Every structure is written in structure tokens, then in C-alpha cells.
């Protein structure tokens, strides 16, 4: 597959016409609800995602497998669904390659190009989101699923000082190395989204909710996300039921 074709396929996976026949209807108690979390490095995305999954599982009593978080494990899911060898995991980190690497690797058939892998990742993300009860962290999931009505998009941000502190503790790095870690991760995520989806991570209109994690504890952040999303879902369901009733009444009148 050529790079141009792969790029067009990635675009199709986040285009409304591609998804128009696949939009699920959210069920009661969050049955079809899904989340995407985009974050600045050190904003606590993984901890918050896992806490949110636990909170929603306790609240909705979802049947097995229950609420699931996909972050780095999304790579394993992509490889499993696409029947690709596990060794390809090293080619899948966000922004792992540059364009020259892609051209050379594709010419010599060393492994699928990053364009092709990103297309497969988009396909897996869409499938997970359509099933629901998932929290997708990173990987452009908020762009890929932005036309699915059951998905709630969250952006987590924080001051550099607070994020440095978290990364120093989590990764056991000194300040200089923690700063380099944050800058490398954030630049990689920004390049990934720009390169494959022509979008900016900081674009506020891509999200339902943006939270400054300096101002909220992890627990408060989890509660805020859950309560806002469930309230919104309930409003959408009520609106949908009202439209159905009006349609039925109009049909009866005719």
C-alpha cells in the first residue's frame, strides 16, 4: 500500500461519511458510552483513566469485561485484531518514525509503514468505541471518533511545574531529565496528530471538557468527568425519546 493511499485511509476513519453507518445509540446506565482522554504529559491521564473505569464499573455494574482502559495496551489490541506479529509493537509508539524511515522500510518490505499501522490503529479504535465501555487514552482517538455520538472527549492539562513534579516522582528522574521527557513526549504527540490527522492537540473544539489538573485532585477530576458525561448522555436520551414520541404522535394524527 502506498503512503498516499494509507494516508487517505487514515483520513477516512475520522471522516463523517465513513462512520455514518456505524453510529451506535447510547444505552441506559452508560451501556454504550465511551471516553477519549488526551493529555499533556504528566497530567495524570492513566491514573485518572483507571480511576474513571473503576468509578463507572461500580456505578453501572457493567457485565464482563466491564469498563476497560486502552493506552499502551491499545498496541496489543491492534496487533491481535490485525493478526500482526508482536515484534511490530516497537514500531507503534506515537510518532515513532520519520518520513524517510517509512519510505525506506516500505521499499524494502521491512514492516508495514507507520501510515498503514496508523490506519489499522484507527480501525481498532473505532471498533472499541462503537462497542462502548472503553476509555481510550491518546493515539488521536478523540479525532478518529469525533463523529460518534456516544463518545465523550476529555483533555487534561496542567502547569509545567506540577507536571514536572509528577514525572520526577513517577519516572524517578531529576528535574533536567524530567523536563526532557515531557518535551519529547508532548512533541511526539503533537507531531503524531498533525502528521496523520492534520489536527492540533490544543484545539479546544475537539473536546467536550478540558480540565486543569492543577486545580482538581484525581478523585475530583474523575467525578467531574463521570458526572458530566452521564448527565449529557441522559439529556441526549431524553431528547431522543421526545423526538420519537413526537414522530409517533405525528404519524397517528395523519
N, C-alpha and C positions, 0 to 999 in steps of 0.2 A: 504494500500500500504506500503510495507517495505521500510526502509530507503535506502537500496541498490538500489531498483528499482526507487525510487524517484530521487536519485542522478543521475542515468543513464539517466532519462528523462530530467533533467536539462541540462545535457551534450548534449543530442540530440538536444535541442532547440538552441544550439550555434554551432552545427556541420554542415559543408557544405552540407553533403548528406541529412540532414533533410530539409534544406532550398532550395535545388537545384530546386524544382518545384514551388517555391513561389517568385522568384526574379522579382520585377516589373521593368518596364522601365521608367526612369525619363522622365516626360513630359516637355514641354516648360514652361518658366516662373516659374520654381520651383514647378510645379504641383505635382510631386511625391517626391520631395526632403524631407528628414528628417534629424534631428540632434540628436546626443547624447552629453551631457555635463557631464564630470567627473571633479571633483574639489577637491582641498584641502579646508577644512573648513575655511570660511572667505575670500574666493577668489572672492565672488560676483556672484556665479553661478545663483542664482534665479533671481536677478535683471537683469543680462545680458541675461538670457533666455527670460524673459518677454520683454525686450527691443528688442531682436532679433526677437521675434514673431511679435511685432508691426512694426518693420522695414520691414520684409518680407511681412507682410499683406499689408502695404502701397505700396510696390514695385510691388507685384504680383497681387493684387486685387483678392485674392483667394475667391471663393464663400463660404457661410456659411457651416460649422462652422469656416472656416478660419484657420489660424495658431494657434495651441494650445500648451500650456506648460503642461507637466506632471512631477511633482516632488512628493510631498506628495500626490497630488490628484491621482497619479497612483494607490495608495492603493484602493481608492474608485472605480476606474475603474476596478481593478481586482475583487473586491467583487461583483460589478454589473455584470460583464461578466460571472463570475463563479457561480453566484447565491448563494453567501455565505453570512451569516449574518453579519451585520455591526459591531457586537461586536468583530469580528475577527481582526478589524483594529489594536487593541493593540498588536497583535501577529506579525504584519508585518514590523515594523521598521527594517532597515538594521542591521543584527547581533543581533536581539532581544533575541535569545535563545542560550543556550549551548547544547551540545550533550546529556547530562544527562536529561535535560528537555524534549528533543524530544523523548527519549526512554520511559520515564515515561508517557508523555502525549499520545503517540501512544498506549502504552499498555492499558491505561485506557480509551482511546477514548475521551479525553477531548476536543480536537480540532484537525484539520489537522496539521500534523507535519510541521516544517518550511521547510523541504525538499519539501513536497507536495505544500506548499504555494509558494515557490520559483519557482517550475515548472509551476504553474498557472500564476505567475507573468511574467515568461519568455514567455509564450504563448501570454499573453496580449500585452507585449512589441513588439513581432514580428508582431502581427496583426496591431498595431498602426503604426509601422514603414513601413509596406507594403502599407498601405493606404497613408502615407505621410503627409506633412504639420504638423509635430509634432516636438517638442523639448523635448527629454526625458532626465531628469536630474537624474543621479545616477542609483542605482539598477542593476548595471552590464549591462546596456543597450548597452554599446559600445562593450561588448563581445558577448552578445546574438545576436546582429545584424551585427556582423563584416563581414559576408559574403553577406550582402545585398548591392548591388551596388549603391543604391540610398541614402544611409545613410552616413553623414559626421560626423566624430568623433572629438571632441574637448576636450582638457584637460586644465583646468585653475589652475595655481599655483601662489604662492606669498610668500614673506618673512614672517616669523613668526611675526615680529613686525607689519607689515601692517595688517596682518590678525587678530592679537590681537586687534588692534585699531578698526577694523570694527566690530568685535564681541562684544567688550565692548560697542560700540555705539548701535548696533542692539539689543543686549540682555540685555542691561543695567546692566552689570556685572563689578565688579572690576577686576584688572589685574589677580589676582590669580585664580579667578573663571572662567574667560575667557580662561585662559591657560588650565585649567582642561577640559573645554567644548570642546575646539579644539582637545585636545589629545584624549578625549573619542570618539568624532565623527570620527576623522581620523582613529583611531584604529579599530573602528567598521566597517567602510567601507572597510578597508584593509582585515579584517577577513572575511567579507561577500564575497568578491570577491575570496579570497583564498579558503574558505571553499566550496563554491558552484560551482566555475568555475575553480579552480586551476590556477588563474591568479594573477598578481601583478598590482595594480593601477599605479605604477610608470613606467611600461613597455612602453617606448616611441613608439614602433612599433604598438601599438594598436590604435594610434591616427593619424589623418591627420594633425592636428595642435595643438601645445601646446603654450599657451600664459602666460607670466608672467604679472599678472595684476598689479604689482607694476609699470610697465613701460608704461601702457596704461590706459587711462580713460575708464570708462564703455562704453561711446559712441564710442571711437576709437576701443575698443575690439569688440563691436557689428558690426561696419562697416567692420573690418578686417575679421571676421568670415563670414559675409554675402557675401562680395565681393569675398573672396577666394573660398567659396563653389559654388556660382553661376558661377564663371569663370570655375571652374573644371567641373561642370555639362555641361556647354556649350561645353567645349572641348570634353567631352565624347560623347555628342550628335553628334557633328561634325564627330568624329571618326566613330561612329556607322553608320551614313549616308553614309560616304565614303565606308565602308565595304559593305553596302547594294548595293550601286551603282556598286562597283567592281564585286559583285556577279551577279548582273543583266547583266552587260556587258559580263562577262564570259559565262553566260548562253546563251546570244544572239549569241555570237561567235560560240558556239557549234551547 
